[in-house]
Every structure is written in C-alpha cells, then in structure tokens.
C-alpha cells in the first residue's frame, strides 16, 4: 500500500498498519492482503466480486477487518461480501470504505454485506466511510446491509460518515427470529452539496425480538439528507426508531419514520427531531474564549460522539 492508501486505512479502521487476526484489504478493485485464522476463514467468491467470511461456532473474542480502499480516480466497482457467523460466537467485524479522488472522473464503491448470524451469537459491526482528495470527480458510496438473525442472537451496528463523501444511499434490511436484538447507531455529517439517504427496514418476526434504530446527523451548507426508518412488528416484540438532527446554513433534512404493528403485542415507538444549534449554547462557549466557529465545532463534535 502507498501513503494515500495507508491514510485511508487509518481513517476507516483506526489502524496504522495491518492488524493481526483475520483480515482482507481490498484496494483499487483487487484483494491485496488477506489472512485467515484457525476459526475464521476468508475465501474469494467464484461467481462475482467479493468474499465469504465463515466464522466457526463458538468463536469468541476474535475480530475481522475488511476495509476497501480506492485511490484511483474513475474506478467503479460492485462487491458482495457474505458473513456466516456460527452459533455461540462473540466477534467484532470492522468494515468500511475510503475513497481518495484526485482526478476529474467520479469514483464509486457499491457493496452488499449479508449477515447470517447463528443462535446465541453476538456481533459488533463497525462500518466507516471517508472521502478525501482535491479532484473534482465525485466520491460515491452506496452500502447495503442485509441481516438474518437467528434465535437469541444480538447485533450492534455502528455506521459513521462525517467527511468527504459526495453522494451515498445507505440501505439496511433485517429480519429477526425469537429473542433476537438489533441495535443500530448512525452518525452522519454532510456539507457542501453532498447528498445522503439512509433507509432502514426491520421485520420483527420472532417472539420477544427487538430493535433500536438511532440516527444522529448534521447537515451544513447546501447539503441534503433523507432518513427513512420502517419497523414491522409481526409478533410480540419491541421496536424504537429515533432521528435527531442539526440543520445549518441552507441545508435540508427529511425524516420519515414508519411503524406497522401486525400483532396485538407489538410495542413500537418512533421519534424525530430536527433543529438548529441554540444561540445560548454558542454564546456560553464564546464567553469561555471560543470564536463562534470554534463554538459550533465543539457543539457538533459533542453531538456526534
């Protein structure tokens, strides 16, 4: 990897170098480094671009890193990655995409991540998106996550995008069996003329299944954001969606929550709040010696933590 790719890797994985454990690093359309372990096997798909990550039953306190790096202007790709997590596992999976575009042509990465999570397993999934480069070509990322959760499984999904992505459509679809729990925490910031759309659809099929979808977003300049959250309660279950957003300048934000109860014991809640930074917050920080711009930055950083 060159210096640009190493910087992208650090931004999306917080790693300065290749980690130990299982990993696959994809750069400019090809796998450049890979490592499997005794309990986690990574193999290339034969029918399309992508990999299969197979985690053996009972695997605990292990991690998988699968970052994607694009530093070639004009490159467009579509990748399919499947995660097959056996029963009784407890693992961390770190993904994400970094695009550096220094040219005039658009660069685009579209990816479909499909999870099959076995009974009683716990998965923490972190996905970060980052864009850089002084070129005029757009940096486009369209991630889709499909989740199948078996009985009493648990998944916590953290998605972060706070810089440099010109256009993104982020789709998450999930179906939960008895006792399964899905937690999603999204952090998003757009600026300039950027566009971001987030779509969640969760089917709570199992008895005592539950989900909590939380989005915190900041829209600046002329950027546009759309947040869609749909929860279908098809059994005795609990579901909650929340969109909390700060709007600035000439930006626009649309939040569209939808909850459907198809069972007498489905308990579903949705919340949405959009507003500007309160003036008294800025004034208070300015009395401590910060400029108005510094005060806004502090408030936004705290909001997105």
PyMOL commands that set and color helices and strands:
alter all, ss='L'
color gray80, all
select helices_A, chain A and resi 3-13+279-286+292-303
alter helices_A, ss='H'
color red, helices_A
select strands_A, chain A and resi 22-27+30-35+40-44+50-55+60-65+68-70+76-85+90-100+107-117+122-132+139-149+154-161+167-176+181-190+195-204+209-219+224-233+237-247+252-261+266-275
alter strands_A, ss='S'
color yellow, strands_A
deselect
rebuild
show_as cartoon
